[in-house]
Amino acid sequence: MIDFFDAADEIVAASASYVHALDDKSAWSGYVGSGVLAKTMPVSLGGEGLPFSSLVAAVEGLAYGGGDAAILFTMLAQILSVQHPILRFGTDEQKKAFLPPMIRGELRAAHAATEPEAGSDIFGMRTKAVRCPGGYRLTGTKRYITSAPVADVALVFASTDPARKTWGLSAFLVDLNAAGVSRTGNIKKMGLESAQFGGIQFEDCFVASERRLGAEGLGSAIFSSSLDLERSFIMAPAVGLMRRELELSVAEVNDRRQHGRTIGSFQSVSNRIADMALRLEMSRLLIYYAAALRDSARSTKYYSPLVKLALSEFYVASSLDAVRNKGAAGYLLNDPSAINVRDAIGSLFYSGTSDVLRNLIATYVGVNDV
Ligand SMILES: Cc1cc2nc3c(=O)[nH]c(=O)nc-3n(C[C@H](O)[C@H](O)[C@H](O)COP(=O)(O)OP(=O)(O)OC[C@H]3O[C@@H](n4cnc5c(N)ncnc54)[C@H](O)[C@@H]3O)c2cc1C
């Protein structure tokens, strides 16, 4: 069902052809040429019409080839949590207006759900959209939003009917330069440095009815569908990064000598390498299996939390192992392994924390009252 060899070929091709385009680590525009934003979008809208396995392989290749994990993360966030929801739930007019410029990298998009009182308890969000002539008036605060300081548009979740709670949520495509919108500048984080991050405030902001995505009350279904995609594929860069870390770590433990021997000859060090290899292969099996399910139109509802949970925890564990193998050299601020650890820790939170994913998985396998 899954052709790993084809995917592997694509990875090698991807890393070979993109590596030179990645010199400018801070520039989103430098990555648009990789075609990542276009991969899974329809040809009729300017995309490449390829399956999700191609997207994962391309991103794995870019990360393996030295691509900036933070930029790849922001691109995946846009693809999975904005472009695909528009493709699935949007009107023809919305698809034509938003997707071609997003695919070309000219229109940047954020996905704004999290609020001060609504993190893991996301359906506790308080942002409201009150009907008015021609549309809605939006009021509320979103925080921890990827790309918020630089995005042109955001897919914003707000309640159109608070009494109906989860079923009263709706989704809107909001122009972030419109009257009634203010945002923070870039808020510095522990890692994923080139991914801009911030909050958005809506104060009586007018949003036309034509900018509502899907029917009123469909917000939670749109949110759940985009989370399913995110959890399936947002960790794709980690596969390339874990592969790169493994190769570098092997070279380092074969080279570094202590006590008259290479450090790789100490079993506690070589065991770490074996664990890194195991985590890499488990990650590849999980994420390409999720892609195979999605590409053959089967549900990833049970599978996507497993993929996200495993890959984020493996990414943290393998990045730490790479640092351990280096000793103090891996603790230097700008050492690539130290950067990986800081980037990896963010993945324990976005698209559902590990705790929340475990709750879901336990529920799916039949545990009551989780
Ligand atoms: C790098 C990054 C990018 C992000 N990008 C976006 C974005 O683009 N758009 C967006 O909307 N949001 C984004 N987020 C926010 C992210 O979705 C939230 O951080 C996440 O949902 C957790 O919410 P919280 O941070 O408020 O933590 P809380 O929900 O307050 O959780 C705190 C702790 O309590 C635990 N906890 C909470 N509830 C439960 C429970 N029911 N069972 C067990 N444990 C529980 C958590 O696991 C965690 O350990 C981003 C976050 C990060 C770190």
The ligand as an SDF file (V2000), in Angstrom:
LIG
                    3D

 53 58  0  0  0  0  0  0  0  0999 V2000
    4.7760   27.0090   18.5700 C   0  0  0  0  0  0  0  0  0  0  0  0
    3.2940   27.1280   18.7820 C   0  0  0  0  0  0  0  0  0  0  0  0
    2.4850   27.5050   17.7240 C   0  0  0  0  0  0  0  0  0  0  0  0
    1.1120   27.6570   17.9150 C   0  0  0  0  0  0  0  0  0  0  0  0
    0.3360   28.0810   16.8590 N   0  0  0  0  0  0  0  0  0  0  0  0
   -0.9950   28.2510   17.0420 C   0  0  0  0  0  0  0  0  0  0  0  0
   -1.8180   28.7270   15.9570 C   0  0  0  0  0  0  0  0  0  0  0  0
   -1.3310   28.9850   14.8490 O   0  0  0  0  0  0  0  0  0  0  0  0
   -3.1450   28.9040   16.1790 N   0  0  0  0  0  0  0  0  0  0  0  0
   -3.7300   28.6320   17.3880 C   0  0  0  0  0  0  0  0  0  0  0  0
   -4.9370   28.7920   17.4990 O   0  0  0  0  0  0  0  0  0  0  0  0
   -2.9770   28.1920   18.4320 N   0  0  0  0  0  0  0  0  0  0  0  0
   -1.6380   27.9950   18.2950 C   0  0  0  0  0  0  0  0  0  0  0  0
   -0.8490   27.5660   19.3300 N   0  0  0  0  0  0  0  0  0  0  0  0
   -1.4520   27.3690   20.6490 C   0  0  0  0  0  0  0  0  0  0  0  0
   -1.6420   25.9050   21.0060 C   0  0  0  0  0  0  0  0  0  0  0  0
   -2.6770   25.3430   20.2530 O   0  0  0  0  0  0  0  0  0  0  0  0
   -1.9110   25.8500   22.5190 C   0  0  0  0  0  0  0  0  0  0  0  0
   -0.6730   26.1840   23.1340 O   0  0  0  0  0  0  0  0  0  0  0  0
   -2.3610   24.4840   22.9810 C   0  0  0  0  0  0  0  0  0  0  0  0
   -3.6510   24.2120   22.5250 O   0  0  0  0  0  0  0  0  0  0  0  0
   -2.3310   24.3560   24.5010 C   0  0  0  0  0  0  0  0  0  0  0  0
   -3.0050   25.4120   25.1100 O   0  0  0  0  0  0  0  0  0  0  0  0
   -2.2880   26.2770   26.2650 P   0  0  0  0  0  0  0  0  0  0  0  0
   -0.9400   26.6370   25.7990 O   0  0  0  0  0  0  0  0  0  0  0  0
   -3.2140   27.3330   26.6570 O   0  0  0  0  0  0  0  0  0  0  0  0
   -2.0790   25.2510   27.4600 O   0  0  0  0  0  0  0  0  0  0  0  0
   -3.1770   24.7080   28.5080 P   0  0  0  0  0  0  0  0  0  0  0  0
   -4.3470   24.1720   27.7660 O   0  0  0  0  0  0  0  0  0  0  0  0
   -3.4120   25.7260   29.5610 O   0  0  0  0  0  0  0  0  0  0  0  0
   -2.3970   23.4560   29.1250 O   0  0  0  0  0  0  0  0  0  0  0  0
   -1.4570   23.5680   30.1950 C   0  0  0  0  0  0  0  0  0  0  0  0
   -1.1020   22.1580   30.6530 C   0  0  0  0  0  0  0  0  0  0  0  0
   -2.3080   21.4900   31.1340 O   0  0  0  0  0  0  0  0  0  0  0  0
   -2.4950   20.2740   30.4260 C   0  0  0  0  0  0  0  0  0  0  0  0
   -3.9170   20.0470   30.2000 N   0  0  0  0  0  0  0  0  0  0  0  0
   -4.8780   20.9490   29.8480 C   0  0  0  0  0  0  0  0  0  0  0  0
   -6.0540   20.3410   29.6800 N   0  0  0  0  0  0  0  0  0  0  0  0
   -5.8410   19.0170   29.9190 C   0  0  0  0  0  0  0  0  0  0  0  0
   -6.6500   17.8540   29.9110 C   0  0  0  0  0  0  0  0  0  0  0  0
   -7.9620   17.9250   29.5920 N   0  0  0  0  0  0  0  0  0  0  0  0
   -6.0890   16.6620   30.1890 N   0  0  0  0  0  0  0  0  0  0  0  0
   -4.7650   16.5720   30.4980 C   0  0  0  0  0  0  0  0  0  0  0  0
   -3.9380   17.6320   30.5330 N   0  0  0  0  0  0  0  0  0  0  0  0
   -4.4670   18.8300   30.2440 C   0  0  0  0  0  0  0  0  0  0  0  0
   -1.7610   20.4790   29.0830 C   0  0  0  0  0  0  0  0  0  0  0  0
   -1.4230   19.2410   28.4640 O   0  0  0  0  0  0  0  0  0  0  0  0
   -0.5420   21.2770   29.5230 C   0  0  0  0  0  0  0  0  0  0  0  0
    0.4110   20.3970   30.0510 O   0  0  0  0  0  0  0  0  0  0  0  0
    0.5280   27.4060   19.1910 C   0  0  0  0  0  0  0  0  0  0  0  0
    1.3590   26.9960   20.2500 C   0  0  0  0  0  0  0  0  0  0  0  0
    2.7250   26.8670   20.0590 C   0  0  0  0  0  0  0  0  0  0  0  0
    3.5820   26.4400   21.2080 C   0  0  0  0  0  0  0  0  0  0  0  0
  1  2  1  0
  2  3  1  0
  2 52  2  0
  3  4  2  0
  4  5  1  0
  4 50  1  0
  5  6  2  0
  6  7  1  0
  6 13  1  0
  7  8  2  0
  7  9  1  0
  9 10  1  0
 10 11  2  0
 10 12  1  0
 12 13  2  0
 13 14  1  0
 14 15  1  0
 14 50  1  0
 15 16  1  0
 16 17  1  0
 16 18  1  0
 18 19  1  0
 18 20  1  0
 20 21  1  0
 20 22  1  0
 22 23  1  0
 23 24  1  0
 24 25  2  0
 24 26  1  0
 24 27  1  0
 27 28  1  0
 28 29  2  0
 28 30  1  0
 28 31  1  0
 31 32  1  0
 32 33  1  0
 33 34  1  0
 33 48  1  0
 34 35  1  0
 35 36  1  0
 35 46  1  0
 36 37  1  0
 36 45  1  0
 37 38  2  0
 38 39  1  0
 39 40  1  0
 39 45  2  0
 40 41  1  0
 40 42  2  0
 42 43  1  0
 43 44  2  0
 44 45  1  0
 46 47  1  0
 46 48  1  0
 48 49  1  0
 50 51  2  0
 51 52  1  0
 52 53  1  0
M  END
$$$$
